[in-house]
Amino acid sequence: MKFFANIRRKLFTARIEREIYQKIFPHLNGVAKHGYPFDSDDEMVKMHIHGHLAAHGTLRLIERAAGKMPKAEGDAFRYIAF
């Protein structure tokens, strides 16, 4: 299993690096348009903050719902959700 996990991790890392170096950076530098909803570092950071806040709100909702369940169900729900 560890062999396949290493392959998946390497593929994931390669995809992230490709996205950053071949798409986001050229987009921010005005070299190419890759359809991102931001055109500057400041806009990208604002979107990052907005995404963080949205994710935080969703995590709170998951915890609130899990807290209303019996313990075993709540734990299973958290595992599935996270």
Secondary structure, DSSP 8 states (H G I E B T S, - for coil): -HHHHHHHHHHHHHHHHHIIIIIIHHHHTTS-----S-SSHHHHHHHHHHHHHHHHHHHHHHHHHHHTS-HHHHHHHHHHH-
